Amino acid sequence: MNDTSPEMQARYEEMLKTLSGEQRLRMACDMHETARRLVLASLLAENPDATPAELRKGLFVRFYGEDFGPAERARILEYLEKEL
């Protein structure tokens, strides 16, 4: 779905072009951190007593779970189960 007018899309792209590389990187990092916090809040809403390992595994599955085959995903989840 795209409900942004072509004019506004062009303005947005021009605005991004005026930012330095550092500003764009900071913007991306801020967006990732916001997404991470939203996912953590969702995981805790589903299971308020989640352990740190369960939260690590939940974050992995939500962000990257579909990027790996079943065997790789299982190995990563096993690793994330360990206390760090």
N, C-alpha and C positions, 0 to 999 in steps of 0.2 A: 504494500500500500504506500502510495506517495501522495500526500495531500499538500505538498509544498509547491507554490506557484513557480514557474520557471524564473520569474523576475527575482523572487526571494532566494531561490537556489543560487542564482548568479551573484547576488549581493553577499550571500554567506561565503561562497567560494572566494570572492574577492577579499572579504574580510580575513579569511584564513591565509591568503597569500601575503597579507601584510604582517603576519606574525613571524617572529624569528623561529628558527628550529628549536631553540630552547623553550620558547613559549608553547609551541605545538607539542613538544615532548611532555612538558608539565601538564598540559591540558589532557593528553592521553593518559598519563599516570593518574591524574585526579579522577578521570572517568572510570578507570579500572578499579581504583580504590573504592569509589562509590558503589560500583557493581558488586565488588567483594563484600562490602558491608551489607548490602541488600540481601545477598545470598546467605550470609551468616545469620542475619535476622530471620530470614525465612526458615533456615534449618533449625534455629533455636525455637521458633514458633511451633514447628512440628514436633520438636523434642527438646523441651527446656533443660533436661538433664543430660544432654549430649556431652560426651567426653571430648577432650581435644582431638583425639584420634578420629572420632566420628565426624567432627567438624572438618578436619583435614580431608577425610575421604569424601564428605559431602561436597566440599568446594571443588575437589578434583572432578568428581562425576558431573557436576553442573557445568563447569567450565570446559573440561577436556575429555570427558568420558566417551564421547562419540568419535574422538580422534584416534582411538586405539582399538585394535581387535580384542576379542574376549580374553585371549591368553595374556596379552600385554597389560590389559586393564586389570586383570586379576593379580598379576605380579606387582603392579603399582599400588593397588589397594592393600595388598599384603604388607608392602613396605610402609605405607602410610599408617598402618595399624600400630607400628612400633612406637614406643615412647621416644621422642626426640630430645 
